[in-house]
Amino acid sequence: MTNWTVWKREKNYQKLFWAGVINGIGNRFTQVALLALLYQVTGSGVAIGILFAVRMAPFFFIAPIGGMLADRFSKKAILVTVDLLRVPAVLCLLYVREPGDLWIVFTSAFLISMGEAIYSPARISAIPALVKSDRLIYINAIEQVMVGAVLILGSSTGGLLSYYLGNHAAFMINGLTFLLSAYLISRMVFPPVSEDNRRKTGTPAAVSPWKLILGSSALIAFFIMMLTMPLANGIDNILVSIYGLEVFDMGELGVGFMYGALGIGLILSSFFSHMIKRRLLALAFIFIAIEGTGHVLLSVAPSFYSALFTVVLITFAGGIGNICLDTVMMKFLPRSRQGTFFGLMQMISNLSLAVSMGTAGFLLEIFPPRTLSLIVGLAYLIFAVMYALLFARVDLIKEKREYSRGI
């Protein structure tokens, strides 16, 4: 079986995929245009910092609620509703003209981000409900294609769109992408739940997300991974720009090429999913170690082109690791609790990412970019060993059986 074979069979997932691509590219348009608009109106870096804080805030308290909603109500209805509600939120940005209108920017950014905090866990938990269990590895590989495509197309064309047509055009197109995404998702048909499964699961009772995590040593280990991995991810996201701008003195063009390399690595990782058959966790840890090795190599890259190749290697390894981990978690968790779990994971990972990106600037005042890249690489290697030790005594099959019986 190949990604293409699974793609052709999963008609419903195709709609979710294209909705994700359209939605993601539209969001990138707004992100680029919003940063440009803020700088034009205020000329202040402080306003941009506040914008990032406003965008991250909803994930800390809304994402777990969004996950619980996804477990109790129709995922399709949640996704369509959130898309439709984000249309007026993004179109409000058309009225920003002067510094006195900044409240519109921050309110709009908060509402859009709040929608994403509800949307994301519902979308992730919809995947196992739409596709067969034995096809999850291929679908998660295709998800990497989506992330890579959004990264390449959204960031590059967003800048061009804002430059040639203005920021308002980007906001209007993003509004249209939300409408198109809602239409595609409304066309999805979820497979009916069998009577046996309906009796077995029933209507899920409200469960504290923390109680859900603490009910299994495997989930505690996943929780630790989601808490620690973004600490390194956030710094390397900042380093990518610094390498393009400062280390190799390539300016904005260098940043564009670097982000393009990130997307290419993710897309390439999807083509190797058919080779992943077993021992997914072990493979995930190996590729986290390879990702760390890539950062160590980046710290000594002699030229811009060798750095680009290394960035492709880094995100290729990260993509394979994501495919393995996402598949294991989707297979381990009962479907009736996946929304709650993924909502909590969104909260934790975004909190760690915000802390990491916030401290990256301070670390760059202390360490040169190459030294910091070496430190990040060593952190990935340490994490890989730590995760392997965490899962060394975890029997996932036994834990899944006992955990399902317990809830």
C-alpha positions as a Markdown table, in Angstrom:
| # | Residue | x | y | z |
|---|---|---|---|---|
| 1 | Met | 0.0 | 0.0 | 0.0 |
| 2 | Thr | 1.2 | 3.5 | -0.8 |
| 3 | Asn | 0.2 | 7.1 | 0.1 |
| 4 | Trp | -1.4 | 7.4 | -3.3 |
| 5 | Thr | -3.4 | 4.2 | -2.9 |
| 6 | Val | -4.8 | 5.3 | 0.5 |
| 7 | Trp | -5.4 | 8.8 | -0.8 |
| 8 | Lys | -7.6 | 7.5 | -3.6 |
| 9 | Arg | -9.6 | 5.3 | -1.2 |
| 10 | Glu | -10.2 | 7.9 | 1.5 |
| 11 | Lys | -12.6 | 10.3 | -0.3 |
| 12 | Asn | -13.7 | 11.9 | 3.0 |
| 13 | Tyr | -10.2 | 12.6 | 4.1 |
| 14 | Gln | -9.5 | 14.3 | 0.8 |
| 15 | Lys | -12.0 | 17.0 | 1.7 |
| 16 | Leu | -10.4 | 17.4 | 5.1 |
| 17 | Phe | -6.9 | 17.6 | 3.5 |
| 18 | Trp | -7.9 | 20.3 | 1.0 |
| 19 | Ala | -9.7 | 22.2 | 3.6 |
| 20 | Gly | -6.5 | 22.1 | 5.7 |
| 21 | Val | -4.4 | 23.3 | 2.8 |
| 22 | Ile | -6.8 | 26.1 | 1.9 |
| 23 | Asn | -7.3 | 27.1 | 5.5 |
| 24 | Gly | -3.6 | 27.0 | 6.3 |
| 25 | Ile | -2.5 | 29.1 | 3.3 |
| 26 | Gly | -5.2 | 31.7 | 4.1 |
| 27 | Asn | -3.9 | 31.9 | 7.7 |
| 28 | Arg | -0.4 | 32.4 | 6.4 |
| 29 | Phe | -1.6 | 35.2 | 4.2 |
| 30 | Thr | -3.1 | 36.9 | 7.2 |
| 31 | Gln | -0.1 | 36.3 | 9.4 |
| 32 | Val | 2.3 | 37.9 | 7.0 |
| 33 | Ala | -0.1 | 40.8 | 6.2 |
| 34 | Leu | -0.9 | 41.4 | 9.8 |
| 35 | Leu | 2.8 | 41.7 | 10.7 |
| 36 | Ala | 3.3 | 44.2 | 7.8 |
| 37 | Leu | 0.2 | 46.2 | 8.8 |
| 38 | Leu | 1.2 | 46.5 | 12.5 |
| 39 | Tyr | 4.7 | 47.7 | 11.5 |
| 40 | Gln | 3.2 | 50.2 | 9.0 |
| 41 | Val | 0.7 | 51.6 | 11.6 |
| 42 | Thr | 3.0 | 51.6 | 14.7 |
| 43 | Gly | 6.6 | 51.2 | 13.5 |
| 44 | Ser | 7.1 | 49.4 | 16.8 |
| 45 | Gly | 8.4 | 45.9 | 17.5 |
| 46 | Val | 6.6 | 46.0 | 20.8 |
| 47 | Ala | 3.2 | 45.8 | 19.1 |
| 48 | Ile | 4.4 | 42.7 | 17.1 |
| 49 | Gly | 5.5 | 41.1 | 20.4 |
| 50 | Ile | 2.0 | 41.8 | 21.9 |
| 51 | Leu | 0.4 | 40.3 | 18.8 |
| 52 | Phe | 2.3 | 37.0 | 19.2 |
| 53 | Ala | 1.3 | 36.9 | 22.9 |
| 54 | Val | -2.4 | 37.5 | 22.0 |
| 55 | Arg | -2.3 | 34.8 | 19.3 |
| 56 | Met | -0.8 | 32.2 | 21.7 |
| 57 | Ala | -3.0 | 33.0 | 24.7 |
| 58 | Pro | -6.2 | 31.1 | 23.6 |
| 59 | Phe | -4.3 | 27.8 | 23.3 |
| 60 | Phe | -3.6 | 27.9 | 27.1 |
| 61 | Phe | -7.2 | 27.8 | 28.2 |
| 62 | Ile | -9.4 | 27.2 | 25.1 |
| 63 | Ala | -7.7 | 24.2 | 23.5 |
| 64 | Pro | -8.6 | 21.7 | 26.3 |
| 65 | Ile | -12.2 | 22.9 | 26.1 |
| 66 | Gly | -12.2 | 22.6 | 22.3 |
| 67 | Gly | -11.0 | 19.0 | 22.7 |
| 68 | Met | -13.8 | 18.1 | 25.1 |
| 69 | Leu | -16.3 | 19.6 | 22.8 |
| 70 | Ala | -15.0 | 17.5 | 20.0 |
| 71 | Asp | -15.6 | 14.3 | 22.1 |
| 72 | Arg | -19.2 | 15.3 | 22.9 |
| 73 | Phe | -20.5 | 16.9 | 19.8 |
| 74 | Ser | -20.3 | 16.5 | 16.0 |
| 75 | Lys | -16.7 | 17.2 | 14.8 |
| 76 | Lys | -18.0 | 18.2 | 11.4 |
| 77 | Ala | -20.4 | 20.8 | 13.0 |
| 78 | Ile | -17.6 | 22.2 | 15.1 |
| 79 | Leu | -15.2 | 22.6 | 12.2 |
| 80 | Val | -17.8 | 24.2 | 9.9 |
| 81 | Thr | -19.0 | 26.6 | 12.6 |
| 82 | Val | -15.5 | 27.7 | 13.6 |
| 83 | Asp | -14.6 | 28.4 | 9.9 |
| 84 | Leu | -17.7 | 30.5 | 9.4 |
| 85 | Leu | -17.2 | 32.4 | 12.6 |
| 86 | Arg | -13.6 | 33.3 | 11.6 |
| 87 | Val | -14.8 | 35.0 | 8.5 |
| 88 | Pro | -16.1 | 38.2 | 10.2 |
| 89 | Ala | -13.1 | 38.1 | 12.6 |
| 90 | Val | -10.6 | 38.4 | 9.8 |
| 91 | Leu | -12.6 | 40.9 | 7.8 |
| 92 | Cys | -12.6 | 43.3 | 10.8 |
| 93 | Leu | -9.0 | 43.9 | 9.9 |
| 94 | Leu | -10.1 | 45.9 | 6.8 |
| 95 | Tyr | -11.1 | 48.7 | 9.1 |
| 96 | Val | -7.6 | 49.2 | 10.6 |
| 97 | Arg | -6.2 | 52.6 | 9.5 |
| 98 | Glu | -4.4 | 54.3 | 12.4 |
| 99 | Pro | -2.8 | 53.5 | 15.8 |
| 100 | Gly | -6.2 | 54.1 | 17.5 |
| 101 | Asp | -7.5 | 51.0 | 15.7 |
| 102 | Leu | -5.0 | 48.6 | 17.3 |
| 103 | Trp | -7.7 | 47.2 | 19.5 |
| 104 | Ile | -9.3 | 45.8 | 16.3 |
| 105 | Val | -6.1 | 44.1 | 15.4 |
| 106 | Phe | -5.6 | 42.4 | 18.8 |
| 107 | Thr | -9.3 | 41.5 | 19.1 |
| 108 | Ser | -9.4 | 40.0 | 15.7 |
| 109 | Ala | -6.1 | 38.1 | 16.3 |
| 110 | Phe | -7.5 | 36.8 | 19.5 |
| 111 | Leu | -10.7 | 35.6 | 18.0 |
| 112 | Ile | -9.0 | 33.9 | 15.0 |
| 113 | Ser | -6.6 | 32.2 | 17.4 |
| 114 | Met | -9.4 | 31.1 | 19.7 |
| 115 | Gly | -11.1 | 29.5 | 16.7 |
| 116 | Glu | -7.9 | 27.7 | 15.9 |
| 117 | Ala | -7.6 | 26.4 | 19.5 |
| 118 | Ile | -11.1 | 24.8 | 19.1 |
| 119 | Tyr | -10.5 | 23.8 | 15.5 |
| 120 | Ser | -7.2 | 22.0 | 15.8 |
| 121 | Pro | -8.1 | 19.2 | 18.3 |
| 122 | Ala | -11.4 | 18.6 | 16.5 |
| 123 | Arg | -9.6 | 18.2 | 13.2 |
| 124 | Ile | -6.9 | 15.9 | 14.6 |
| 125 | Ser | -9.4 | 13.7 | 16.4 |
| 126 | Ala | -11.5 | 13.6 | 13.2 |
| 127 | Ile | -8.8 | 11.7 | 11.3 |
| 128 | Pro | -9.1 | 8.4 | 13.2 |
| 129 | Ala | -12.9 | 8.7 | 12.9 |
| 130 | Leu | -12.7 | 9.1 | 9.1 |
| 131 | Val | -10.1 | 6.5 | 8.1 |
| 132 | Lys | -9.4 | 2.9 | 8.9 |
| 133 | Ser | -6.8 | 2.1 | 11.6 |
| 134 | Asp | -4.4 | 0.3 | 9.3 |
| 135 | Arg | -4.2 | 3.4 | 7.0 |
| 136 | Leu | -3.4 | 5.9 | 9.7 |
| 137 | Ile | 0.4 | 5.7 | 9.1 |
| 138 | Tyr | -0.2 | 6.8 | 5.4 |
| 139 | Ile | -2.7 | 9.5 | 6.3 |
| 140 | Asn | -0.3 | 11.0 | 8.9 |
| 141 | Ala | 2.4 | 11.0 | 6.1 |
| 142 | Ile | 0.0 | 12.9 | 3.9 |
| 143 | Glu | -0.5 | 15.3 | 6.7 |
| 144 | Gln | 3.2 | 16.2 | 6.5 |
| 145 | Val | 2.6 | 17.0 | 2.8 |
| 146 | Met | -0.1 | 19.4 | 3.9 |
| 147 | Val | 2.1 | 21.1 | 6.5 |
| 148 | Gly | 5.0 | 21.4 | 4.0 |
| 149 | Ala | 2.8 | 22.8 | 1.2 |
| 150 | Val | 1.3 | 25.4 | 3.5 |
| 151 | Leu | 4.7 | 26.4 | 4.8 |
| 152 | Ile | 6.1 | 26.8 | 1.2 |
| 153 | Leu | 3.1 | 28.3 | -0.6 |
| 154 | Gly | 1.6 | 30.3 | 2.3 |
| 155 | Ser | 4.7 | 32.1 | 3.5 |
| 156 | Ser | 6.1 | 32.9 | 0.0 |
| 157 | Thr | 2.9 | 33.9 | -1.7 |
| 158 | Gly | 1.6 | 35.7 | 1.4 |
| 159 | Gly | 4.5 | 38.1 | 1.2 |
| 160 | Leu | 4.1 | 38.6 | -2.6 |
| 161 | Leu | 0.3 | 39.2 | -2.2 |
| 162 | Ser | 0.8 | 41.8 | 0.5 |
| 163 | Tyr | 3.5 | 43.5 | -1.5 |
| 164 | Tyr | 1.7 | 43.8 | -4.8 |
| 165 | Leu | -2.0 | 43.9 | -3.8 |
| 166 | Gly | -1.9 | 45.3 | -0.3 |
| 167 | Asn | -2.7 | 43.8 | 3.1 |
| 168 | His | -6.4 | 44.2 | 2.7 |
| 169 | Ala | -6.4 | 41.8 | -0.3 |
| 170 | Ala | -4.7 | 39.2 | 2.0 |
| 171 | Phe | -7.5 | 39.6 | 4.6 |
| 172 | Met | -10.3 | 39.3 | 2.1 |
| 173 | Ile | -8.7 | 36.1 | 0.5 |
| 174 | Asn | -8.4 | 34.6 | 3.9 |
| 175 | Gly | -12.1 | 35.2 | 4.5 |
| 176 | Leu | -12.8 | 33.4 | 1.3 |
| 177 | Thr | -10.5 | 30.5 | 2.3 |
| 178 | Phe | -12.5 | 30.0 | 5.5 |
| 179 | Leu | -15.8 | 29.9 | 3.5 |
| 180 | Leu | -14.3 | 27.4 | 1.0 |
| 181 | Ser | -12.9 | 25.3 | 3.9 |
| 182 | Ala | -16.3 | 25.2 | 5.6 |
| 183 | Tyr | -17.9 | 24.1 | 2.3 |
| 184 | Leu | -15.5 | 21.2 | 1.8 |
| 185 | Ile | -15.9 | 20.0 | 5.4 |
| 186 | Ser | -19.7 | 20.2 | 5.2 |
| 187 | Arg | -19.4 | 17.6 | 2.3 |
| 188 | Met | -17.6 | 15.1 | 4.5 |
| 189 | Val | -19.5 | 12.0 | 5.7 |
| 190 | Phe | -18.3 | 10.2 | 8.8 |
| 191 | Pro | -18.6 | 6.4 | 8.8 |
| 192 | Pro | -21.5 | 5.2 | 11.0 |
| 193 | Val | -20.6 | 3.9 | 14.4 |
| 194 | Ser | -21.4 | 0.2 | 14.7 |
| 195 | Glu | -24.0 | -0.8 | 17.3 |
| 196 | Asp | -21.4 | -2.7 | 19.3 |
| 197 | Asn | -19.1 | 0.3 | 19.5 |
| 198 | Arg | -22.0 | 2.5 | 20.3 |
| 199 | Arg | -23.0 | 0.3 | 23.3 |
| 200 | Lys | -19.3 | 0.0 | 24.3 |
| 201 | Thr | -18.6 | 3.8 | 24.3 |
| 202 | Gly | -22.0 | 5.4 | 24.7 |
| 203 | Thr | -22.0 | 9.1 | 25.2 |
| 204 | Pro | -18.6 | 10.1 | 26.7 |
| 205 | Ala | -18.9 | 11.5 | 30.2 |
| 206 | Ala | -17.0 | 14.6 | 31.0 |
| 207 | Val | -13.6 | 13.7 | 32.3 |
| 208 | Ser | -10.9 | 16.1 | 33.6 |
| 209 | Pro | -8.1 | 16.2 | 31.0 |
| 210 | Trp | -5.5 | 15.8 | 33.7 |
| 211 | Lys | -7.3 | 12.8 | 35.1 |
| 212 | Leu | -7.3 | 11.4 | 31.5 |
| 213 | Ile | -3.5 | 11.8 | 31.2 |
| 214 | Leu | -2.7 | 10.5 | 34.7 |
| 215 | Gly | -4.7 | 7.3 | 34.1 |
| 216 | Ser | -1.8 | 5.8 | 32.0 |
| 217 | Ser | 2.0 | 5.7 | 32.3 |
| 218 | Ala | 2.1 | 5.7 | 28.4 |
| 219 | Leu | 0.1 | 9.0 | 28.3 |
| 220 | Ile | 2.3 | 10.5 | 31.0 |
| 221 | Ala | 5.3 | 9.7 | 28.8 |
| 222 | Phe | 3.5 | 11.3 | 25.8 |
| 223 | Phe | 2.7 | 14.3 | 27.9 |
| 224 | Ile | 6.4 | 14.7 | 28.9 |
| 225 | Met | 7.3 | 14.5 | 25.2 |
| 226 | Met | 4.8 | 17.2 | 24.2 |
| 227 | Leu | 6.1 | 19.4 | 27.0 |
| 228 | Thr | 9.8 | 19.1 | 26.2 |
| 229 | Met | 10.1 | 18.8 | 22.4 |
| 230 | Pro | 8.7 | 22.3 | 21.7 |
| 231 | Leu | 11.4 | 23.7 | 24.0 |
| 232 | Ala | 14.0 | 22.8 | 21.3 |
| 233 | Asn | 11.5 | 23.3 | 18.3 |
| 234 | Gly | 10.9 | 27.0 | 19.2 |
| 235 | Ile | 14.6 | 27.9 | 19.3 |
| 236 | Asp | 15.3 | 26.1 | 16.0 |
| 237 | Asn | 12.4 | 28.0 | 14.4 |
| 238 | Ile | 14.1 | 31.3 | 15.3 |
| 239 | Leu | 17.5 | 30.0 | 14.2 |
| 240 | Val | 16.3 | 29.2 | 10.7 |
| 241 | Ser | 15.7 | 32.9 | 10.1 |
| 242 | Ile | 18.9 | 34.0 | 11.8 |
| 243 | Tyr | 20.9 | 31.6 | 9.6 |
| 244 | Gly | 19.4 | 33.2 | 6.5 |
| 245 | Leu | 19.7 | 36.8 | 7.7 |
| 246 | Glu | 22.9 | 36.9 | 9.7 |
| 247 | Val | 25.1 | 33.8 | 9.5 |
| 248 | Phe | 25.1 | 33.7 | 5.7 |
| 249 | Asp | 24.0 | 37.3 | 5.1 |
| 250 | Met | 21.4 | 36.4 | 2.5 |
| 251 | Gly | 18.7 | 38.8 | 3.8 |
| 252 | Glu | 15.0 | 38.1 | 3.2 |
| 253 | Leu | 15.8 | 35.9 | 0.3 |
| 254 | Gly | 17.8 | 33.6 | 2.6 |
| 255 | Val | 14.9 | 33.4 | 5.0 |
| 256 | Gly | 12.6 | 32.5 | 2.2 |
| 257 | Phe | 14.9 | 29.7 | 1.0 |
| 258 | Met | 15.3 | 28.4 | 4.5 |
| 259 | Tyr | 11.6 | 28.2 | 5.0 |
| 260 | Gly | 11.3 | 26.5 | 1.6 |
| 261 | Ala | 13.8 | 23.9 | 2.8 |
| 262 | Leu | 11.7 | 23.3 | 5.9 |
| 263 | Gly | 8.7 | 22.6 | 3.7 |
| 264 | Ile | 10.6 | 20.3 | 1.3 |
| 265 | Gly | 11.9 | 18.2 | 4.2 |
| 266 | Leu | 8.4 | 17.6 | 5.5 |
| 267 | Ile | 7.0 | 16.7 | 2.1 |
| 268 | Leu | 9.9 | 14.3 | 1.4 |
| 269 | Ser | 9.3 | 12.5 | 4.7 |
| 270 | Ser | 5.8 | 11.5 | 3.5 |
| 271 | Phe | 7.2 | 9.4 | 0.7 |
| 272 | Phe | 8.8 | 7.0 | 3.1 |
| 273 | Ser | 5.7 | 6.1 | 5.1 |
| 274 | His | 5.3 | 2.8 | 3.1 |
| 275 | Met | 8.6 | 1.7 | 4.6 |
| 276 | Ile | 7.4 | 2.2 | 8.2 |
| 277 | Lys | 5.8 | -1.1 | 9.2 |
| 278 | Arg | 6.5 | -1.8 | 12.9 |
| 279 | Arg | 8.3 | -0.5 | 16.0 |
| 280 | Leu | 7.0 | 3.0 | 15.4 |
| 281 | Leu | 8.1 | 4.4 | 18.8 |
| 282 | Ala | 11.6 | 3.1 | 18.4 |
| 283 | Leu | 11.7 | 4.7 | 14.9 |
| 284 | Ala | 10.4 | 8.0 | 16.3 |
| 285 | Phe | 13.3 | 8.1 | 18.9 |
| 286 | Ile | 15.9 | 7.3 | 16.2 |
| 287 | Phe | 14.7 | 10.1 | 14.0 |
| 288 | Ile | 14.6 | 12.5 | 16.9 |
| 289 | Ala | 18.2 | 11.7 | 17.3 |
| 290 | Ile | 18.9 | 12.2 | 13.6 |
| 291 | Glu | 17.1 | 15.5 | 13.8 |
| 292 | Gly | 19.5 | 16.5 | 16.7 |
| 293 | Thr | 22.5 | 15.3 | 14.6 |
| 294 | Gly | 21.2 | 17.6 | 11.8 |
| 295 | His | 21.4 | 20.6 | 14.1 |
| 296 | Val | 24.9 | 19.7 | 15.1 |
| 297 | Leu | 25.8 | 19.5 | 11.4 |
| 298 | Leu | 24.1 | 22.9 | 10.8 |
| 299 | Ser | 26.3 | 24.5 | 13.4 |
| 300 | Val | 29.3 | 23.8 | 11.3 |
| 301 | Ala | 27.7 | 24.2 | 7.8 |
| 302 | Pro | 30.4 | 25.8 | 5.6 |
| 303 | Ser | 28.1 | 27.4 | 3.0 |
| 304 | Phe | 24.5 | 28.6 | 2.6 |
| 305 | Tyr | 23.7 | 25.7 | 0.2 |
| 306 | Ser | 25.0 | 23.1 | 2.6 |
| 307 | Ala | 22.9 | 24.7 | 5.3 |
| 308 | Leu | 19.8 | 24.4 | 3.1 |
| 309 | Phe | 20.5 | 20.7 | 2.6 |
| 310 | Thr | 21.0 | 20.2 | 6.3 |
| 311 | Val | 17.7 | 22.0 | 7.1 |
| 312 | Val | 16.0 | 19.6 | 4.6 |
| 313 | Leu | 17.5 | 16.7 | 6.5 |
| 314 | Ile | 16.4 | 18.1 | 9.9 |
| 315 | Thr | 12.7 | 18.5 | 8.8 |
| 316 | Phe | 12.8 | 15.2 | 7.0 |
| 317 | Ala | 13.8 | 13.4 | 10.2 |
| 318 | Gly | 11.2 | 15.5 | 12.2 |
| 319 | Gly | 8.5 | 14.6 | 9.7 |
| 320 | Ile | 9.2 | 10.8 | 10.0 |
| 321 | Gly | 9.2 | 11.2 | 13.8 |
| 322 | Asn | 5.8 | 13.1 | 13.7 |
| 323 | Ile | 4.3 | 10.4 | 11.5 |
| 324 | Cys | 5.3 | 7.6 | 13.9 |
| 325 | Leu | 4.2 | 9.5 | 17.1 |
| 326 | Asp | 0.9 | 10.7 | 15.7 |
| 327 | Thr | 0.0 | 7.2 | 14.5 |
| 328 | Val | 0.9 | 5.6 | 17.9 |
| 329 | Met | -1.2 | 8.1 | 19.8 |
| 330 | Met | -4.2 | 7.8 | 17.5 |
| 331 | Lys | -4.1 | 4.0 | 17.8 |
| 332 | Phe | -3.6 | 4.0 | 21.5 |
| 333 | Leu | -6.3 | 6.4 | 22.5 |
| 334 | Pro | -10.0 | 5.4 | 22.6 |
| 335 | Arg | -11.8 | 7.5 | 19.9 |
| 336 | Ser | -14.2 | 8.9 | 22.5 |
| 337 | Arg | -11.3 | 10.6 | 24.4 |
| 338 | Gln | -9.1 | 11.7 | 21.5 |
| 339 | Gly | -10.4 | 15.3 | 21.3 |
| 340 | Thr | -9.8 | 15.9 | 25.0 |
| 341 | Phe | -6.3 | 14.4 | 24.8 |
| 342 | Phe | -5.3 | 16.3 | 21.7 |
| 343 | Gly | -6.8 | 19.6 | 23.1 |
| 344 | Leu | -4.6 | 19.2 | 26.2 |
| 345 | Met | -1.6 | 18.4 | 24.0 |
| 346 | Gln | -2.2 | 21.6 | 22.0 |
| 347 | Met | -2.2 | 23.6 | 25.2 |
| 348 | Ile | 1.0 | 22.1 | 26.5 |
| 349 | Ser | 3.0 | 22.2 | 23.3 |
| 350 | Asn | 2.0 | 25.8 | 22.5 |
| 351 | Leu | 2.9 | 26.9 | 26.0 |
| 352 | Ser | 6.3 | 25.3 | 25.7 |
| 353 | Leu | 6.7 | 26.7 | 22.2 |
| 354 | Ala | 5.9 | 30.2 | 23.4 |
| 355 | Val | 8.4 | 29.9 | 26.3 |
| 356 | Ser | 11.0 | 28.6 | 23.9 |
| 357 | Met | 10.6 | 31.3 | 21.2 |
| 358 | Gly | 10.4 | 34.0 | 23.9 |
| 359 | Thr | 13.8 | 32.9 | 25.4 |
| 360 | Ala | 15.4 | 32.3 | 22.0 |
| 361 | Gly | 16.0 | 36.1 | 21.6 |
| 362 | Phe | 17.8 | 36.3 | 25.0 |
| 363 | Leu | 19.9 | 33.2 | 24.3 |
| 364 | Leu | 21.0 | 34.7 | 21.0 |
| 365 | Glu | 22.4 | 37.7 | 23.1 |
| 366 | Ile | 24.5 | 35.2 | 25.0 |
| 367 | Phe | 25.5 | 32.6 | 22.4 |
| 368 | Pro | 26.4 | 32.9 | 18.7 |
| 369 | Pro | 23.8 | 31.3 | 16.4 |
| 370 | Arg | 26.1 | 28.4 | 15.5 |
| 371 | Thr | 26.8 | 27.6 | 19.2 |
| 372 | Leu | 23.1 | 27.8 | 20.0 |
| 373 | Ser | 22.4 | 25.4 | 17.1 |
| 374 | Leu | 24.9 | 23.0 | 18.6 |
| 375 | Ile | 23.1 | 23.3 | 22.0 |
| 376 | Val | 19.7 | 22.6 | 20.3 |
| 377 | Gly | 21.2 | 19.6 | 18.6 |
| 378 | Leu | 22.6 | 18.1 | 21.8 |
| 379 | Ala | 19.2 | 18.8 | 23.4 |
| 380 | Tyr | 17.4 | 16.7 | 20.8 |
| 381 | Leu | 19.9 | 13.8 | 21.3 |
| 382 | Ile | 19.3 | 14.0 | 25.1 |
| 383 | Phe | 15.6 | 14.0 | 24.5 |
| 384 | Ala | 15.8 | 10.9 | 22.3 |
| 385 | Val | 17.6 | 8.9 | 25.0 |
| 386 | Met | 15.2 | 10.2 | 27.7 |
| 387 | Tyr | 12.1 | 9.2 | 25.7 |
| 388 | Ala | 13.5 | 5.8 | 24.9 |
| 389 | Leu | 14.1 | 5.2 | 28.7 |
| 390 | Leu | 10.6 | 6.5 | 29.5 |
| 391 | Phe | 8.9 | 4.0 | 27.2 |
| 392 | Ala | 11.4 | 1.1 | 27.8 |
| 393 | Arg | 9.1 | -0.5 | 30.4 |
| 394 | Val | 5.8 | 0.5 | 28.8 |
| 395 | Asp | 3.7 | -2.3 | 27.2 |
| 396 | Leu | 1.5 | -0.3 | 24.9 |
| 397 | Ile | -0.8 | -3.2 | 24.1 |
| 398 | Lys | -1.4 | -4.1 | 27.7 |
| 399 | Glu | -1.8 | -0.4 | 28.7 |
| 400 | Lys | -4.3 | 0.2 | 25.9 |
| 401 | Arg | -6.4 | -2.7 | 27.1 |
| 402 | Glu | -6.4 | -1.6 | 30.7 |
| 403 | Tyr | -6.8 | 2.0 | 30.0 |
| 404 | Ser | -9.9 | 1.4 | 27.7 |
| 405 | Arg | -11.4 | -0.8 | 30.4 |
| 406 | Gly | -10.7 | 1.8 | 33.1 |
| 407 | Ile | -12.6 | 4.6 | 31.3 |
